Amino acid sequence: MNLLKTAATITLLLAGASCSSETAPAAQRSTMPDSLWIEAPMTDAVDVLAAKKVASGEVVTVKGQVQDFGTLATFRLVDSSLPPCTDLCPTPWDFCCEDPADVLAATINVEFLDGDLPASWSLKGAKGLDHLTKVCVKGTLHTDEAGNSRLTATSIAML
């Protein structure tokens, strides 16, 4: 079980590490279950930086802006306090104007699971979801020994 979680975490980190502007095929985007979407923003959402202070294993609702998408049902969420680099970067969601350590500290990996692994569908394009879209996501926070955080999500809403 721990091996599966470790594999899922590594897959998530590798998938989210690329800052590609490629889009997922439309067939993948359309398979995200509608049941995961909440129409109204969740009022109890906290910023990414505050969420990362929550104890591992706790349920939390996190708000921020989408940085990038993995090929599976994963994306990276960045604290809204970080401004995108619209003047200097061809891909402003890279936050290239910011110190990489600050970006990492203000980022949380989000995953929607199918069993113990990230679901096979992509989130990019679902309900209009794209880079820098402001969302709130509810799920269980998991933080490893190195301080890496991921949120196993159960619902999402646009802000």
C-alpha positions in Angstrom: 0.0 0.0 0.0 2.8 2.4 0.9 4.6 1.5 -2.3 1.4 2.4 -4.3 1.2 5.7 -2.5 4.8 6.4 -3.2 4.4 5.5 -6.8 1.4 7.8 -7.1 3.2 10.6 -5.5 6.2 10.2 -7.8 3.9 10.0 -10.8 2.1 13.2 -9.6 5.3 15.1 -9.1 6.8 14.0 -12.4 3.6 14.8 -14.3 3.3 18.2 -12.6 7.0 19.0 -13.1 6.7 19.9 -16.7 5.5 23.3 -17.7 4.1 22.2 -21.0 1.5 24.1 -22.9 0.3 20.9 -24.6 -3.3 20.1 -24.2 -4.8 16.8 -23.3 -6.9 15.1 -26.0 -10.6 16.1 -25.9 -11.7 12.6 -25.1 -9.7 12.6 -21.8 -11.0 16.0 -20.8 -14.6 15.0 -21.1 -14.4 12.0 -18.8 -14.1 14.0 -15.5 -17.2 13.1 -13.4 -19.6 16.0 -13.0 -20.2 14.8 -9.5 -16.8 16.3 -8.5 -17.9 19.8 -9.4 -19.5 22.1 -6.9 -21.4 25.1 -8.4 -20.7 27.6 -5.7 -17.3 28.3 -4.2 -16.6 26.7 -0.9 -16.8 29.3 1.8 -14.4 27.6 4.2 -11.4 27.6 1.8 -8.0 28.7 3.0 -5.0 29.7 0.9 -2.4 27.2 -0.1 0.2 28.6 2.3 -2.2 28.2 5.2 -3.4 24.7 4.0 0.2 23.4 4.1 0.3 24.1 7.8 -2.7 21.7 8.4 -1.8 18.3 9.9 -1.3 15.5 7.5 -4.5 13.4 7.2 -6.9 16.3 7.9 -9.6 17.3 5.5 -9.1 20.9 4.2 -10.5 23.1 1.5 -7.8 25.0 -0.4 -8.1 27.9 -2.8 -5.5 29.1 -5.3 -4.7 29.3 -9.0 -3.9 26.4 -11.2 -0.3 26.3 -12.2 0.0 23.3 -14.5 -1.7 20.0 -15.2 -0.4 16.4 -15.2 -1.5 13.9 -17.8 -3.7 12.2 -15.2 -6.3 13.8 -12.9 -3.7 16.0 -11.2 -2.7 19.6 -11.2 -0.6 22.0 -9.1 -2.3 24.7 -7.2 -0.4 27.9 -6.3 -1.2 30.4 -3.6 -3.0 33.4 -4.9 -0.5 35.7 -3.4 2.0 34.9 -6.2 1.4 37.0 -9.3 1.8 35.2 -12.7 4.6 36.6 -14.8 2.5 37.9 -17.7 5.2 40.4 -18.9 8.2 38.2 -18.9 7.2 34.6 -19.6 5.6 33.0 -22.6 3.9 30.7 -20.0 3.0 33.0 -17.1 1.8 30.1 -15.0 5.5 29.1 -14.6 5.8 32.1 -12.2 9.3 32.6 -13.7 9.5 36.1 -12.1 9.4 34.5 -8.6 12.1 32.7 -6.7 11.7 29.0 -7.4 11.9 28.2 -3.7 9.0 30.6 -3.0 6.9 29.0 -5.8 7.6 25.5 -4.4 6.7 26.7 -0.9 3.4 28.1 -2.2 2.4 25.1 -4.2 0.4 22.0 -3.4 -0.2 19.0 -5.7 -3.9 18.1 -6.2 -5.0 14.6 -7.3 -8.3 13.0 -7.9 -8.0 9.2 -7.3 -9.4 6.1 -8.8 -8.7 3.6 -6.1 -5.2 4.3 -4.8 -3.9 6.0 -8.0 -4.6 9.2 -9.8 -7.6 8.8 -12.2 -6.8 8.4 -15.9 -8.6 11.5 -17.1 -7.1 14.9 -17.4 -8.5 18.0 -15.7 -7.4 20.5 -18.3 -10.4 21.9 -20.1 -13.0 20.3 -17.8 -15.7 23.0 -17.2 -13.2 25.5 -18.7 -10.4 24.7 -16.2 -7.1 26.1 -17.5 -3.8 27.6 -16.4 -4.2 30.3 -13.8 -7.9 29.5 -13.2 -8.8 30.3 -9.6 -10.4 27.3 -7.9 -11.1 25.9 -4.5 -10.6 22.2 -3.9 -11.7 20.0 -0.9 -9.8 16.9 0.1 -7.4 15.2 2.5 -4.0 16.7 3.0 -1.0 14.4 2.9 2.5 15.7 3.8 5.6 13.4 3.5 8.7 13.5 5.6 10.4 16.0 3.2 7.5 18.4 3.5 6.0 17.7 0.1 2.2 18.2 0.2 -0.6 16.7 -1.9 -4.3 17.0 -1.6 -6.4 13.9 -2.4 -9.4 15.8 -3.7 -13.1 15.0 -3.4 -14.6 18.1 -5.0 -13.7 21.3 -6.9 -15.3 24.7 -7.6 -14.4 27.7 -9.6 -13.8 31.0 -7.8 
